């Protein structure tokens, strides 16, 4: 079986869904129409296609083995974020032992449960898009390289034996954070995760989705962040406090996960806050996750 990637690309002023095979991009809608004309799958975007993952996945295998429409070279493509309007974006907080340690916390896994917050879909940007630092909002914009799991099947009250079965694939996620605006003194609630984590362009994602079937062990992938040529983060997904399966089990005790939902699984040590170094206009950031690729974005001053 040929390997493939799922992605979104810009063409004739529109963002279209594509499937990449051997360095060539094929329009997903056209390929679905050719290989499965009666499927009723809307392949015009990954936002819609992923919601039919159970039906789409076997069709993708056929496409990858025998693409039948006009190709575009991946090297020449202008990629967009894989998703612009996914389901819910769930983010795991403090989910790496070394990141917890750099925050001054010792983790006793037996005494805690996973911590989650939500991130706004409106903050999503894609590869090579500008991270725009909102003016008069924060002075401490920070990076976080994360492996993100894309959900392909509905799951509720799952267990460790079946939790991973609902994952369609994986992508790279940058949980850009405003470190100095999360603490609230005007309310007695303490931490304001929405203000800390959700603001313009704070959710870079991409450059594509690698199917779960092509990632042999998502709990053993190297992670790396480079800011303007300086390596800031180097870690491995084996450093998670709660595994991806454990995160899914925890979430599905509370809510059903649905196709199109995304789970960002936390970041390793090396964030800027503990170095006293933060994004500034003119920087560029490159995130790398083994077996997935690179996600690069320039940093500019926003409004």
GIFENTA-V171525 format. One record per pair of residues at least 4 apart in sequence whose C-alpha atoms are under 6 Angstrom apart, sorted by sequence separation. I is the first residue (numbers start at 0). GAP is how many residues later the second one is. D is the distance in Angstrom with one decimal. If there is no record, write none. Layout:
i;gap;d
I;GAP;D
I;GAP;D
//
This chain:
i;gap;d
9;4;5.6
19;4;5.4
31;4;5.3
32;4;4.4
45;4;5.6
51;4;5.8
52;4;5.7
62;4;4.8
100;4;5.1
158;4;5.7
192;4;5.9
193;4;5.3
225;4;5.2
241;4;5.6
251;4;5.2
271;4;6.0
288;4;5.8
9;5;4.5
19;5;4.3
99;5;5.2
100;5;6.0
157;5;5.6
225;5;4.3
271;5;4.8
287;5;5.8
8;6;5.5
18;6;5.5
41;6;6.0
42;6;5.1
93;6;5.8
183;6;5.4
224;6;5.9
225;6;5.6
271;6;5.4
287;6;4.5
8;7;5.4
17;7;6.0
18;7;5.3
41;7;5.6
182;7;5.8
224;7;5.5
286;7;5.5
7;8;5.4
17;8;5.4
182;8;4.8
224;8;4.8
286;8;5.1
7;9;4.5
17;9;4.6
18;9;5.9
181;9;5.5
223;9;5.1
285;9;5.6
6;10;5.9
7;10;5.6
17;10;4.6
181;10;4.8
223;10;4.5
285;10;4.4
6;11;5.2
16;11;5.4
222;11;5.5
284;11;5.7
5;12;6.0
222;12;4.9
284;12;5.5
5;13;4.7
152;13;4.6
181;13;5.8
221;13;5.8
222;13;5.4
283;13;5.8
4;14;5.7
28;14;4.1
151;14;5.6
181;14;4.4
221;14;4.2
283;14;4.2
4;15;5.0
27;15;5.4
28;15;5.2
150;15;5.8
151;15;5.3
180;15;5.7
220;15;5.4
283;15;5.5
3;16;5.4
150;16;4.5
151;16;4.5
220;16;5.3
282;16;5.1
3;17;5.0
149;17;5.8
150;17;5.3
219;17;5.3
281;17;5.6
149;18;5.6
177;18;5.1
218;18;5.0
219;18;5.1
280;18;5.1
281;18;6.0
149;19;5.2
176;19;5.9
218;19;5.0
280;19;4.3
148;20;6.0
149;20;5.7
176;20;5.0
280;20;5.4
148;21;4.6
92;22;5.4
147;22;5.6
91;23;5.7
92;23;5.7
147;23;5.3
91;24;4.6
147;24;5.8
90;25;5.4
146;25;5.2
147;25;5.9
90;26;5.3
175;26;4.8
16;27;5.7
90;27;5.9
145;27;5.1
15;28;5.9
16;28;4.6
89;28;5.0
174;28;5.8
15;29;5.7
16;29;5.6
88;29;5.8
144;29;5.0
173;29;5.9
88;30;5.6
143;30;5.3
173;30;5.3
143;31;5.0
172;31;5.9
172;32;4.7
142;33;4.9
171;33;5.7
234;33;5.8
141;34;5.6
171;34;5.3
141;35;5.1
170;35;5.7
46;36;5.6
140;36;5.6
140;37;4.7
232;37;4.5
46;38;6.0
139;38;5.6
170;38;4.9
231;38;5.3
46;39;5.5
139;39;5.4
169;39;5.4
137;40;5.9
168;40;5.9
169;40;5.3
168;41;5.3
168;42;4.0
167;43;5.8
168;43;4.2
80;44;5.7
167;44;5.6
25;45;5.0
80;45;3.6
24;46;5.4
79;46;4.8
23;47;5.8
24;47;4.9
23;48;5.5
23;49;4.7
24;49;5.8
23;50;5.3
22;51;5.4
227;55;5.4
227;56;5.1
226;57;5.7
226;58;4.5
225;59;5.7
225;60;5.1
224;61;5.7
1;62;5.6
224;62;4.6
1;63;5.5
223;63;5.8
223;64;5.0
222;65;5.7
222;66;4.8
221;67;5.8
9;68;5.5
221;68;5.2
8;69;5.6
220;69;5.2
8;70;4.2
130;70;5.3
7;71;5.9
8;71;5.1
7;72;5.2
7;74;4.9
6;75;5.0
122;76;6.0
124;76;5.9
122;77;5.1
123;77;5.9
119;78;5.8
122;78;4.6
125;78;5.5
118;79;5.5
122;79;5.2
123;79;4.5
124;79;4.7
125;79;5.3
122;80;5.2
123;80;5.6
125;80;6.0
126;80;5.5
163;81;5.7
162;82;5.3
159;85;5.9
206;88;5.7
158;90;5.6
157;91;5.3
156;95;5.0
155;96;4.8
156;96;5.0
52;99;5.3
155;100;4.4
154;101;5.5
154;102;5.2
153;103;5.4
153;104;4.3
152;105;6.0
153;105;6.0
152;106;5.1
151;107;4.3
150;108;5.0
150;109;5.5
150;110;5.3
149;112;4.7
148;113;5.7
148;114;5.1
147;115;5.4
147;116;4.2
147;117;5.9
146;118;5.9
145;120;5.6
145;121;5.2
144;122;5.6
143;123;5.6
80;124;5.7
81;124;5.9
80;125;5.6
81;126;5.7
141;130;5.6
141;136;5.4
140;137;5.5
139;138;5.6
140;138;5.4
95;143;5.4
95;144;4.3
96;144;5.8
94;145;5.4
95;145;5.2
94;146;5.1
129;167;5.8
134;167;5.8
126;168;5.6
127;168;5.4
128;168;5.7
129;168;5.1
130;168;4.9
131;168;5.0
132;168;5.1
133;168;4.6
134;168;5.1
98;169;5.1
126;169;5.6
127;169;4.5
129;169;5.8
131;169;5.4
132;169;4.7
133;169;5.3
98;170;4.0
131;170;4.4
94;171;5.1
97;171;5.2
88;172;6.0
90;172;5.7
95;172;5.4
86;173;4.8
87;173;4.8
88;173;4.8
89;173;4.8
90;173;4.6
91;173;5.1
92;173;5.8
85;174;5.1
86;174;4.2
88;174;6.0
91;174;5.1
6;201;4.6
5;202;5.7
5;203;5.1
4;204;5.8
4;205;5.2
50;208;4.8
50;209;5.9
49;210;5.7
//
